[in-house]
Amino acid sequence: MRTSPAVTATTAVADGRSRPAPMRAAFADSTSVGLGFLPLGLAFGALVVQSGLDWWWAGLSAALIYGGSFEFLLIGMVTAAAPLATIAVTAFMVNVRHVFYALSFPLHRVTGRLGQAYSTFALSDEAYALTAGDQARTWPSRRILWLQLFMHLYWAGSATAGALLGSLIPDSVTGLDFALTALFTVLALDALRDLRGDLPIPLLALLSALAARLLFPGHLLLAAFALFTAGLLARHYTTGRKPSHV
């Protein structure tokens, strides 16, 4: 039995009404993440100004680097005139997780070379989390790109606003640099909940930080990352070699 053109047109209109446009759907998807970006971006922008950098540095960093936690670290390294090699290695150690994100991120559904290039650049923890779920498997290319663009704008806009407002904060106000510590504390608490009793990983991280503090006080961050990575590899090697019990 053939379906009449009128019925087909009516069904198409009904489907179009039931499915929001990619831009509106992406905006709705990004609102919860955007609310989380705002206070952190404001703190980052204020910290930029309080560190002696110009206000526009915050917006430029958020737009071109878009590195989240690495941008907080970069403030201290820039003000301390850290060598470029140290900055490069730190950037790699902090953001190397994105290499593994790319294995399951739906980049193959993003059309166009320019779209894929931007989607690769704008791949963040939050974008990965939102697109890795079962509901996102049918999202079209434009919805994924709009989602990443909105989150990019949240971060850049809040960082710029924080820098402009930060110029009004008196120099006597301290503690803004604790935003990075607070961020990693929250991430660590979330990770502990997901571990479900598997304590060696956070214990290994703690031991790596303490060992780096004692052995390499001048290169604490790089040493801690290197020790932690080596510990994870050793842990994976030893546990993977254990014989299975039948």
Secondary structure per residue as TSV (DSSP state, phi and psi in degrees):
chain	resnum	aa	ss	phi	psi
A	1	M	-	360.0	126.7
A	2	R	-	-83.7	145.7
A	3	T	-	-90.9	132.0
A	4	S	-	-69.0	153.1
A	5	P	H	-57.2	-33.8
A	6	A	H	-65.6	-41.8
A	7	V	H	-66.4	-40.1
A	8	T	H	-62.2	-43.7
A	9	A	H	-64.3	-40.8
A	10	T	H	-64.0	-41.1
A	11	T	H	-63.9	-40.9
A	12	A	H	-63.8	-41.5
A	13	V	H	-64.8	-40.3
A	14	A	H	-64.4	-41.3
A	15	D	H	-65.0	-38.4
A	16	G	H	-64.6	-35.8
A	17	R	H	-74.3	-33.9
A	18	S	H	-75.6	-23.9
A	19	R	S	-105.7	119.5
A	20	P	-	-67.9	157.4
A	21	A	-	-62.1	150.7
A	22	P	H	-54.0	-38.9
A	23	M	H	-66.4	-46.9
A	24	R	H	-67.2	-39.7
A	25	A	H	-65.0	-41.6
A	26	A	H	-65.6	-37.7
A	27	F	H	-63.4	-42.4
A	28	A	H	-64.3	-38.3
A	29	D	H	-66.4	-31.9
A	30	S	H	-90.2	-8.4
A	31	T	H	-63.6	-41.8
A	32	S	H	-64.5	-40.5
A	33	V	H	-68.1	-38.8
A	34	G	H	-61.6	-38.4
A	35	L	H	-63.6	-31.6
A	36	G	H	-77.0	-29.2
A	37	F	H	-70.7	-34.7
A	38	L	H	-58.7	-54.5
A	39	P	H	-64.7	-36.3
A	40	L	H	-69.6	-39.7
A	41	G	H	-66.3	-38.8
A	42	L	H	-62.6	-42.4
A	43	A	H	-64.7	-39.8
A	44	F	H	-63.4	-46.8
A	45	G	H	-61.9	-42.0
A	46	A	H	-65.3	-37.7
A	47	L	H	-66.3	-34.9
A	48	V	H	-59.0	-48.1
A	49	V	H	-69.1	-41.5
A	50	Q	H	-66.2	-20.5
A	51	S	T	-84.7	-0.6
A	52	G	T	96.7	3.5
A	53	L	-	-89.2	157.9
A	54	D	-	-68.6	153.2
A	55	W	T	-61.9	-33.9
A	56	W	H	-70.0	-16.4
A	57	W	H	-62.3	-33.7
A	58	A	H	-65.8	-48.7
A	59	G	H	-65.5	-38.6
A	60	L	H	-65.5	-42.3
A	61	S	H	-64.9	-43.8
A	62	A	H	-65.7	-33.2
A	63	A	H	-80.0	-41.0
A	64	L	H	-96.9	-32.2
A	65	I	T	-93.1	-50.4
A	66	Y	-	48.5	54.3
A	67	G	-	-110.8	3.9
A	68	G	T	60.8	-114.4
A	69	S	H	-62.2	-32.7
A	70	F	H	-64.4	-31.0
A	71	E	H	-66.1	-35.6
A	72	F	H	-62.4	-44.1
A	73	L	H	-65.1	-35.5
A	74	L	H	-64.8	-31.4
A	75	I	H	-57.7	-49.9
A	76	G	H	-64.8	-37.5
A	77	M	H	-71.1	-36.0
A	78	V	H	-68.4	-46.0
A	79	T	H	-66.2	-27.2
A	80	A	T	-91.1	3.4
A	81	A	T	54.1	49.9
A	82	A	-	-68.6	148.1
A	83	P	-	-60.8	151.1
A	84	L	H	-61.5	-34.4
A	85	A	H	-63.4	-40.3
A	86	T	H	-64.7	-42.2
A	87	I	H	-63.4	-42.4
A	88	A	H	-64.9	-44.8
A	89	V	H	-66.1	-40.0
A	90	T	H	-62.9	-43.5
A	91	A	H	-60.1	-40.9
A	92	F	H	-65.7	-45.1
A	93	M	H	-66.2	-37.5
A	94	V	H	-73.8	-38.2
A	95	N	H	-105.2	7.8
A	96	V	T	-65.3	-20.3
A	97	R	H	-61.7	-24.8
A	98	H	H	-65.3	-24.0
A	99	V	H	-61.4	-39.2
A	100	F	H	-77.7	-31.2
A	101	Y	H	-58.9	-39.8
A	102	A	T	-63.2	-20.5
A	103	L	T	-66.8	-29.7
A	104	S	T	-122.8	1.4
A	105	F	S	-72.4	136.4
A	106	P	-	-75.7	54.9
A	107	L	G	-67.4	-26.3
A	108	H	G	-67.5	-17.6
A	109	R	G	-91.1	-4.6
A	110	V	S	-88.4	123.7
A	111	T	-	-94.3	151.2
A	112	G	S	85.4	141.5
A	113	R	H	-65.3	-40.6
A	114	L	H	-65.1	-41.0
A	115	G	H	-64.2	-41.8
A	116	Q	H	-67.4	-36.5
A	117	A	H	-64.1	-44.5
A	118	Y	H	-69.2	-39.5
A	119	S	H	-62.3	-36.8
A	120	T	H	-66.3	-42.9
A	121	F	H	-65.6	-40.8
A	122	A	T	-90.6	14.6
A	123	L	-	-71.0	115.1
A	124	S	-	-124.5	171.5
A	125	D	H	-57.9	-42.9
A	126	E	H	-69.3	-41.1
A	127	A	H	-63.5	-40.5
A	128	Y	H	-63.8	-43.5
A	129	A	H	-63.1	-39.1
A	130	L	H	-74.9	-29.5
A	131	T	H	-95.7	-4.9
A	132	A	S	-89.8	-8.8
A	133	G	S	-76.9	168.6
A	134	D	G	-65.7	-35.4
A	135	Q	G	-66.4	-23.4
A	136	A	G	-86.6	-0.9
A	137	R	G	-68.7	-19.7
A	138	T	G	-104.1	6.0
A	139	W	-	-67.8	136.0
A	140	P	-	-78.5	175.1
A	141	S	H	-59.2	-45.7
A	142	R	H	-65.4	-34.4
A	143	R	H	-66.4	-40.6
A	144	I	H	-64.9	-44.1
A	145	L	H	-67.1	-42.1
A	146	W	H	-63.3	-38.4
A	147	L	H	-60.7	-47.2
A	148	Q	H	-66.5	-37.9
A	149	L	H	-65.6	-42.3
A	150	F	H	-61.9	-43.2
A	151	M	H	-67.0	-35.2
A	152	H	H	-62.4	-43.3
A	153	L	H	-67.4	-37.6
A	154	Y	H	-57.3	-47.0
A	155	W	H	-68.7	-48.1
A	156	A	H	-65.7	-41.2
A	157	G	H	-66.5	-44.8
A	158	S	H	-68.7	-34.6
A	159	A	H	-66.1	-41.8
A	160	T	H	-65.8	-43.3
A	161	A	H	-62.5	-40.2
A	162	G	H	-64.7	-35.5
A	163	A	H	-68.9	-40.7
A	164	L	H	-67.0	-41.6
A	165	L	H	-73.6	-28.7
A	166	G	H	-65.5	-26.4
A	167	S	T	-66.9	-16.2
A	168	L	T	-90.7	-9.2
A	169	I	S	-80.9	129.2
A	170	P	-	-61.3	152.1
A	171	D	T	-64.6	-20.0
A	172	S	T	-73.4	-16.1
A	173	V	-	-76.2	126.6
A	174	T	-	-125.2	167.1
A	175	G	-	105.3	-4.9
A	176	L	T	-65.6	-29.7
A	177	D	T	-69.6	-10.3
A	178	F	H	-74.6	-9.3
A	179	A	H	-59.0	-39.3
A	180	L	H	-65.8	-42.9
A	181	T	H	-62.3	-41.3
A	182	A	H	-64.3	-39.5
A	183	L	H	-59.6	-50.4
A	184	F	H	-69.8	-26.8
A	185	T	H	-65.6	-44.5
A	186	V	H	-64.1	-43.6
A	187	L	H	-62.5	-37.5
A	188	A	H	-67.1	-39.7
A	189	L	H	-64.4	-41.2
A	190	D	H	-63.0	-40.1
A	191	A	H	-65.0	-38.3
A	192	L	H	-64.4	-36.6
A	193	R	H	-65.8	-35.4
A	194	D	H	-78.5	-17.3
A	195	L	H	-73.3	-27.4
A	196	R	T	55.4	53.1
A	197	G	T	91.8	-4.9
A	198	D	-	-85.9	88.7
A	199	L	-	-85.3	-17.3
A	200	P	H	-56.6	-32.6
A	201	I	H	-67.0	-52.1
A	202	P	H	-64.9	-33.1
A	203	L	H	-65.9	-39.4
A	204	L	H	-63.6	-39.5
A	205	A	H	-63.6	-42.1
A	206	L	H	-64.7	-44.6
A	207	L	H	-65.1	-36.4
A	208	S	H	-64.3	-42.0
A	209	A	H	-65.4	-41.9
A	210	L	H	-66.8	-41.6
A	211	A	H	-65.4	-40.1
A	212	A	H	-65.4	-36.8
A	213	R	H	-65.7	-36.0
A	214	L	H	-83.0	-39.6
A	215	L	H	-92.6	-34.4
A	216	F	-	-132.8	64.2
A	217	P	G	-62.8	-26.0
A	218	G	G	-81.4	-15.1
A	219	H	G	-133.1	53.7
A	220	L	H	-60.6	-49.5
A	221	L	H	-64.9	-50.5
A	222	L	H	-63.6	-41.9
A	223	A	H	-64.9	-41.6
A	224	A	H	-64.1	-43.2
A	225	F	H	-62.4	-43.4
A	226	A	H	-64.9	-43.8
A	227	L	H	-65.9	-40.2
A	228	F	H	-66.1	-42.4
A	229	T	H	-62.8	-44.1
A	230	A	H	-62.7	-39.3
A	231	G	H	-65.0	-39.9
A	232	L	H	-64.4	-41.1
A	233	L	H	-64.9	-42.6
A	234	A	H	-65.2	-39.5
A	235	R	H	-64.7	-43.3
A	236	H	H	-64.4	-39.3
A	237	Y	H	-66.0	-44.7
A	238	T	H	-71.9	-42.3
A	239	T	H	-71.1	-32.6
A	240	G	H	-71.6	-21.5
A	241	R	T	-90.0	-5.0
A	242	K	S	-66.8	136.6
A	243	P	-	-70.2	143.2
A	244	S	-	-81.3	144.2
A	245	H	-	-97.0	127.0
A	246	V	-	-92.4	360.0
